[in-house]
Amino acid sequence: MSSSRVTAPARPRWIVPVVLLALVALAAWWYLGRAKTEDAGGYRTGAVERGEIRTAISATGTLSATATIEVGTQVSGTLQSVEVDFNDSVTKDQVIARIDPSTFQARLDQASASLSSTRAGLNEAQAVARNAELDYTRKADLVKRQLIARTDADQALAARDQARARIVSANAQVRQQQANVDSARLDLEKTVIRSPVDGVVLLRSVEAGQTVAASLQTPVLFKIAGDLRKMEIVLAIDEADIGQVREGQTARFTVDAFPDRNFAGRVKQVRLAATNTANVITYPVVVEVDNPDQSLLPGMTANAEIEISRRPDVLSVPNAALRFRPAEESKANMGPGFGAPANANRTAATGANGGQGGNGFVQAFEKIAAGLQLDDAQKAAFDSALQEMRDRAQQGRPGGANGGGTTGGSAAGNVGTRSGGAAQGGSADRSRRLAERMKKNFEGFRASLRPEQQAKWDSELLAMTSGKRAPVYKLVDGKPEQVTIRIGASDGSRTEIIGDGLAEGELVIIGSARPTP
């Protein structure tokens, strides 16, 4: 029996290298094509997006009870007993320690005996005075009938007056001795040390049998924290940020003990006592914290953020877009960041400054009003004020929503071309005038609001009218085209756009294309 084997034809060895070479060529073609595309555009872009802009100030502080009391003693002696320990809960007026009262009891007994003796002296002086009064009365009658000499009557009068003076002196001695008794009784009461507040014992620094001396300085026996369901954090805020901090602002913080939990608080107080540390000025800001489960403990380090503003559902651009300047304009302005180019006036005058057009402000006001939860009367007042603003904008009269028409737009464009105090002062004046016009236009509507609505309206109006103007660049036909916008809050990576000028989804230039390696 014989068998035969079929042999497969051998695969040519050149196929694998050819396939690999083709893949490398394809990758190179794709990469070079992508690089050429980037070089053709020459710019990197970012999108105009709608979302939330949140601004916050970061600081660290230490958690503490709202009230921490150091309990001491005003009298010296030996501690007879210590009746509380660390972490014990105490109530107001609860006995927490006792000092041996024997010495103070003896002093009280001595003072009481002296008081009794002084009162007996007073009674004696009063009896003598009554006898002297009767003696003088008799002798005065005898003198009138010329039965005794005038000298005897005068001596009786002097004796009466002396007796009266002894009564006054005895009364004073009684009051003095009564004060000594009260002082001795008070010292005796101080031998019983009581808790001044409801709270928790944080520190106990004495033991029974220990002698305490209250001479020049009151010794601290206990440290008691108030109700730990309410705590506070004292944050050190830099002077550059303190102007943005207000009472009532929200603060959020974390502690190392609970890294996965976020705690909330509220700014309670902005203190005026500045601290200078290595020429760095900081101000203490007190944040009150609810601690219902008492998981937060005194002394924990809190990493906190105070929320300065929260702008929901707003348009924003990348911060890099505000810093970008085309190469030729950067050279003309001695590098990037020195202001808008020379053609800013023309761009603003043609209405591309975004935020000077009436529609932008109208939409902004409508968004603010939507968040105020207006009733029918308030809504009618708002619609009336808004229609008046539209009419002024259409007629081109000063005081309309366009902020002064084309002249205002041109002024906006000039902000970037000037440096120094003159440009800054002009921008500040324009913002102030714009804010005054807006307040006057809506003063009737504002009067119809409740106090909490007025506070929110004023805050939103200030944010809108104080926004600065800045140029950004869109890519049009492969070339940058400037658009001047009004900017608001920034979270460090993106900045809010106030008004119109850019639409959601548009691309703005954030930098030049990276060079091809």
C-alpha positions in Angstrom: 0.0 0.0 0.0 1.4 3.3 -1.0 0.6 6.9 0.0 1.1 10.2 -1.8 1.5 13.8 -0.3 0.2 16.9 -2.0 2.5 19.9 -1.5 1.0 23.4 -1.5 2.6 25.9 -3.7 5.1 28.2 -1.8 4.0 31.8 -1.0 6.3 34.3 -2.6 8.4 36.0 0.0 8.1 39.5 -1.4 4.3 39.8 -0.6 4.8 40.7 3.1 7.3 43.4 2.6 5.2 44.9 -0.2 2.1 45.0 2.0 4.0 46.6 4.9 5.4 49.2 2.5 1.9 50.0 1.2 0.6 50.5 4.7 3.5 52.8 5.6 2.9 54.8 2.4 -0.8 55.1 3.1 -0.1 56.3 6.7 2.4 58.9 5.4 -0.1 60.1 2.7 -2.9 60.5 5.4 -0.5 62.3 7.8 0.9 64.6 5.1 -2.5 65.4 3.8 -3.8 66.3 7.3 -0.7 68.5 7.8 -1.3 70.2 4.5 -4.9 70.8 5.5 -3.8 72.4 8.8 -1.2 74.5 7.0 -3.8 75.6 4.6 -6.0 76.9 7.4 -3.1 78.0 9.5 -5.2 78.3 12.7 -6.6 76.3 15.5 -10.2 77.0 16.4 -12.6 76.5 19.3 -16.4 76.4 19.4 -18.8 78.9 20.9 -20.6 76.8 23.4 -23.7 77.2 25.7 -23.4 76.1 29.3 -22.7 77.2 32.8 -19.9 79.6 33.9 -19.1 79.3 37.6 -16.6 81.6 39.3 -15.2 80.7 42.7 -12.4 81.7 45.1 -10.4 78.9 46.7 -9.0 79.1 50.2 -8.2 76.9 53.2 -9.3 77.2 56.8 -9.9 75.3 60.0 -13.2 74.1 61.3 -14.2 75.2 64.7 -17.2 75.4 66.9 -19.2 78.7 66.7 -18.4 79.2 70.4 -15.4 77.7 72.3 -15.2 78.6 76.0 -12.3 78.2 78.2 -13.5 77.4 81.7 -11.3 78.4 84.6 -11.5 79.2 88.3 -11.5 82.5 90.1 -10.5 81.1 93.4 -7.5 79.1 94.5 -7.6 75.7 96.2 -7.4 72.0 95.8 -9.8 70.2 93.4 -12.0 68.0 95.4 -13.5 66.3 92.3 -13.6 66.5 88.5 -16.9 65.3 87.3 -16.6 65.3 83.5 -14.1 63.8 81.0 -13.1 64.4 77.4 -15.9 64.4 74.8 -18.6 64.4 77.5 -21.8 66.3 76.6 -22.7 69.0 79.2 -25.6 71.3 79.8 -25.6 74.9 81.0 -25.0 75.2 84.8 -24.1 71.5 85.1 -21.4 70.9 87.8 -18.1 69.9 86.1 -15.7 70.2 89.1 -15.5 71.2 92.8 -12.8 72.9 94.8 -12.4 72.1 98.5 -14.8 74.6 100.1 -13.6 74.3 103.8 -11.4 77.4 103.7 -14.2 79.5 102.1 -16.8 78.2 104.4 -14.7 79.3 107.4 -14.3 82.7 105.8 -18.0 83.0 105.4 -18.7 82.0 109.0 -16.2 84.6 110.2 -17.8 87.3 108.1 -21.2 86.3 109.3 -20.1 86.6 113.0 -18.6 90.1 112.3 -21.9 91.1 110.8 -23.9 89.9 113.8 -21.5 91.9 116.1 -21.9 95.0 114.0 -25.7 94.8 114.1 -25.6 94.5 117.9 -23.5 97.7 118.0 -26.1 99.4 115.8 -28.9 98.4 118.2 -26.8 99.8 121.1 -26.3 103.0 119.2 -30.0 103.3 118.5 -30.8 102.8 122.2 -28.3 105.5 123.3 -29.7 107.8 120.7 -33.3 107.4 122.0 -32.1 108.1 125.6 -30.2 111.2 124.4 -33.2 112.4 122.5 -35.4 112.2 125.7 -32.8 113.8 127.9 -32.5 116.7 125.5 -36.3 117.1 125.3 -36.6 117.3 129.1 -33.7 119.8 129.5 -35.0 122.0 126.7 -38.3 122.2 128.6 -36.6 123.0 131.9 -34.5 125.8 130.2 -37.7 127.4 129.0 -39.0 127.5 132.6 -35.5 128.7 133.8 -35.1 125.8 136.1 -31.6 124.7 134.8 -28.8 126.6 133.2 -28.5 127.0 129.4 -25.2 125.0 129.5 -26.9 121.8 130.6 -29.3 122.0 127.7 -26.5 122.6 125.2 -24.7 119.5 126.6 -27.8 117.4 126.1 -28.2 118.7 122.5 -24.5 117.7 121.8 -25.0 114.3 123.3 -28.1 113.7 121.1 -26.3 114.7 117.9 -23.4 112.4 118.8 -25.8 109.5 119.3 -27.4 110.2 115.9 -23.9 110.2 114.3 -23.1 106.8 116.0 -26.2 105.3 114.4 -25.0 106.5 110.9 -21.6 105.0 111.6 -23.1 101.8 112.8 -25.3 101.5 109.7 -22.2 101.9 107.5 -20.3 99.2 109.4 -23.3 96.9 109.0 -23.3 97.4 105.2 -19.5 96.8 105.1 -19.8 93.6 107.1 -22.8 92.6 104.8 -20.5 93.1 101.8 -17.9 90.9 103.4 -20.5 88.2 103.9 -21.7 88.4 100.3 -18.1 88.3 99.1 -17.3 85.2 101.2 -20.5 83.5 100.1 -19.7 84.3 96.4 -16.2 82.8 96.8 -17.8 79.7 98.4 -20.2 79.4 95.4 -17.2 79.7 93.0 -15.8 76.5 94.5 -18.5 74.7 92.5 -17.4 75.1 88.8 -20.3 74.9 86.3 -20.5 74.7 82.5 -21.5 78.1 81.1 -23.1 76.6 77.9 -24.5 73.5 76.4 -21.7 71.7 74.6 -19.0 69.1 74.5 -15.8 69.0 76.6 -12.9 69.3 74.2 -10.1 69.6 76.8 -9.7 68.7 80.5 -6.4 69.8 81.8 -6.8 69.0 85.6 -7.3 66.0 87.8 -8.9 65.6 91.3 -6.4 66.5 94.1 -4.6 69.0 91.9 -4.1 72.5 93.4 -5.1 75.5 91.3 -3.9 79.0 92.0 -6.0 81.9 90.6 -3.6 84.8 91.2 -2.5 86.8 88.3 -4.0 84.7 85.5 -7.1 82.5 85.6 -6.0 78.9 85.0 -7.8 77.0 82.2 -9.4 73.9 83.6 -11.7 72.9 80.7 -12.3 73.9 77.1 -16.0 73.4 76.1 -17.2 73.7 72.5 -20.8 74.9 71.9 -23.3 73.0 69.9 -21.3 71.1 67.2 -24.3 70.8 65.0 -23.4 74.4 64.0 -19.8 75.0 63.1 -17.7 77.7 61.2 -14.6 78.0 59.1 -12.4 81.1 59.1 -10.9 81.4 55.6 -8.0 83.7 54.7 -9.0 85.5 51.5 -6.4 87.5 49.5 -6.9 91.2 49.2 -7.2 90.9 45.4 -10.3 88.7 45.8 -12.0 90.1 49.0 -13.9 92.7 47.0 -16.0 89.9 45.4 -16.9 88.2 48.6 -20.4 89.1 50.1 -22.4 87.8 53.0 -24.8 85.1 52.0 -22.6 83.6 49.2 -22.5 79.8 48.9 -19.3 78.0 49.9 -18.4 74.4 49.3 -15.6 72.5 50.9 -14.0 69.1 51.5 -12.0 67.7 54.4 -9.4 65.0 54.3 -11.3 62.7 56.6 -14.1 62.4 54.0 -12.5 62.9 50.6 -15.6 61.7 48.7 -18.1 64.1 50.4 -18.8 67.7 49.5 -20.0 70.0 52.3 -21.9 73.3 51.9 -21.8 76.5 53.9 -22.7 80.1 53.7 -20.5 83.3 54.1 -21.6 84.7 57.5 -19.1 87.6 58.0 -16.4 89.4 56.2 -14.1 90.7 58.9 -12.1 94.0 58.5 -9.1 92.9 60.6 -6.4 92.4 57.9 -3.4 90.1 58.4 0.0 90.9 56.9 2.1 87.7 56.3 5.3 88.2 54.4 3.8 91.3 52.8 0.7 89.3 51.7 -2.5 90.9 52.9 -5.4 88.6 53.7 -8.8 89.1 55.3 -10.7 86.6 57.5 -14.0 85.4 56.1 -16.3 83.4 58.4 -18.3 80.6 56.7 -21.1 79.0 58.8 -21.7 75.3 58.4 -24.5 72.9 59.3 -23.2 69.7 60.9 -26.4 67.7 61.7 -24.7 64.3 61.9 -21.6 65.8 63.7 -19.3 64.1 61.3 -17.2 67.3 61.1 -14.9 67.8 64.0 -13.2 70.9 65.4 -9.7 71.4 64.0 -10.2 69.7 60.6 -8.7 71.5 57.7 -11.3 72.6 55.1 -10.4 73.2 51.4 -13.2 75.6 50.5 -14.5 77.4 47.4 -16.6 80.5 47.7 -19.0 80.8 44.8 -18.8 84.3 43.4 -21.2 83.9 40.5 -23.0 81.1 38.7 -24.2 81.9 35.2 -26.3 79.1 33.8 -27.1 78.6 30.1 -24.8 81.3 28.7 -22.7 81.5 25.6 -19.0 81.3 26.2 -15.7 81.3 24.3 -12.4 79.7 25.2 -10.1 82.1 27.0 -7.4 81.4 24.4 -9.6 83.2 21.8 -9.4 86.4 23.8 -5.6 86.2 23.9 -5.2 85.4 20.1 -3.9 88.1 17.7 -3.0 87.5 14.1 0.7 87.5 13.4 0.8 90.8 11.5 -1.4 92.6 14.1 0.7 91.2 17.0 3.8 92.7 15.4 2.1 96.0 15.1 1.0 95.9 18.7 4.4 94.7 20.0 3.2 91.2 20.7 0.0 89.5 21.6 -2.3 90.8 24.3 -1.7 94.6 23.7 -5.2 95.3 22.4 -7.3 95.2 19.4 -6.0 96.1 15.9 -6.4 99.3 14.2 -9.4 98.2 12.2 -11.5 97.7 15.4 -13.2 101.1 14.8 -14.5 100.0 11.4 -15.6 96.6 12.7 -17.5 98.1 15.6 -19.1 100.8 13.6 -20.5 98.3 11.2 -22.4 96.5 14.0 -20.1 93.5 14.4 -19.1 94.3 17.9 -21.7 91.9 19.3 -23.4 93.2 22.4 -24.0 96.7 21.0 -27.0 95.6 19.0 -30.4 96.0 20.6 -31.3 92.3 20.1 -28.5 91.1 22.3 -29.5 93.2 25.3 -33.2 92.4 24.8 -32.4 88.7 24.9 -30.2 89.2 28.0 -33.0 91.1 29.8 -35.6 88.5 28.9 -33.3 85.8 30.3 -32.9 87.7 33.5 -36.6 88.3 33.9 -37.3 84.6 33.3 -35.3 83.8 36.4 -37.2 86.2 38.6 -40.5 84.3 38.5 -42.6 87.4 37.8 -46.3 87.7 38.5 -48.7 89.2 35.9 -48.3 92.8 37.1 -44.5 92.5 37.2 -44.5 90.9 33.7 -46.6 93.7 32.3 -44.2 96.3 33.8 -41.2 94.5 32.4 -42.8 94.2 28.9 -43.5 97.9 28.9 -40.0 98.9 29.8 -38.6 96.4 27.3 -40.8 97.8 24.5 -39.6 101.4 25.4 -36.0 100.2 25.1 -36.7 98.6 21.7 -38.4 101.8 20.5 -35.4 103.9 21.5 -33.0 101.5 19.8 -34.9 101.6 16.6 -35.1 105.4 16.6 -31.4 105.7 17.4 -32.0 108.1 20.3 -29.4 108.2 23.1 -30.3 106.0 25.9 -31.5 103.1 23.8 -30.5 99.5 24.0 -27.6 100.1 21.5 -25.7 102.0 24.2 -25.6 105.2 22.2 -25.7 104.0 18.6 -22.7 103.9 16.3 -20.7 106.3 18.4 -20.9 103.9 21.3 -19.8 101.0 19.0 -16.8 103.0 17.7 -15.8 103.8 21.2 -15.9 100.1 22.0 -13.5 99.4 19.2 -11.0 101.9 20.4 -10.6 100.2 23.8 -8.0 97.8 22.4 -6.0 100.3 20.5 -5.1 102.5 23.5 -3.3 101.6 26.7 -3.0 103.3 30.1 -5.4 105.2 32.3 -7.1 107.1 29.5 -8.5 104.0 27.8 -9.5 102.4 31.1 -11.1 105.5 32.3 -13.1 105.9 29.0 -14.3 102.3 29.3 -15.3 102.8 32.9 -17.3 105.9 32.0 -19.1 104.2 29.2 -20.0 101.3 31.4 -21.2 103.7 34.1 -23.4 105.7 31.6 -24.8 102.5 30.2 -25.7 101.2 33.7 -27.4 104.5 34.5 -29.4 104.4 31.3 -30.5 100.8 32.0 -31.5 101.6 35.6 -33.5 104.6 34.5 -35.3 102.7 31.8 -36.3 99.9 34.2 -36.8 101.9 37.4 -40.6 101.5 37.2 -40.3 97.7 36.7 -37.7 97.4 39.5 -40.1 99.2 41.9 -42.7 96.5 41.4 -40.2 93.7 42.5 -40.0 92.2 45.9 -36.7 92.9 47.9 -35.2 89.5 47.0 -36.1 90.0 43.3 -34.6 93.5 43.4 -31.3 92.1 44.8 -31.1 89.5 42.0 -32.1 92.1 39.3 -29.4 94.5 40.5 -26.8 91.8 40.5 -27.6 90.6 37.0 -27.8 94.2 35.7 -24.4 95.0 37.1 -22.9 91.9 35.6 -24.3 92.8 32.2 -23.5 96.5 32.1 -20.0 96.2 33.6 -18.9 93.6 31.0 -15.7 94.6 29.2 -15.3 94.6 25.4 -12.7 92.4 23.8 -11.9 91.4 20.2 -12.0 87.8 19.0 -11.4 86.4 15.5 -13.5 84.1 13.4 -12.1 82.2 10.4 -13.8 83.5 7.2 -12.5 82.2 3.9 -9.3 81.1 5.5 -8.6 84.5 7.0 -9.2 85.9 10.5 -12.1 88.3 10.8 -12.4 90.4 14.0 -15.6 90.5 16.1 -15.7 92.7 19.2 -17.8 91.2 22.0 -18.8 92.1 25.5 -17.5 89.6 28.0 -18.6 88.7 31.5 -17.7 86.1 34.1 -14.9 83.6 33.5 -14.1 80.3 35.2 -10.5 80.3 34.1 -11.0 78.3 30.9 -14.0 79.9 29.3 -15.5 83.4 29.4 -19.2 84.4 29.1 -20.4 86.4 26.1 -22.9 89.1 26.9 -25.3 90.2 24.1 -25.0 89.0 20.5 -22.2 89.0 18.0 -21.4 85.3 18.1 -23.8 82.3 17.8 -23.7 78.9 19.4 -21.5 76.5 17.4 -19.5 79.2 15.6 -15.7 78.6 15.6 -13.3 81.3 16.9 -9.6 81.2 16.4 -7.6 80.2 19.6 -4.1 80.0 18.1 -1.9 79.4 15.1 -1.6 75.9 13.7 1.2 73.9 15.2 4.2 73.6 12.9 4.5 70.3 11.1 7.4 68.2 12.5 
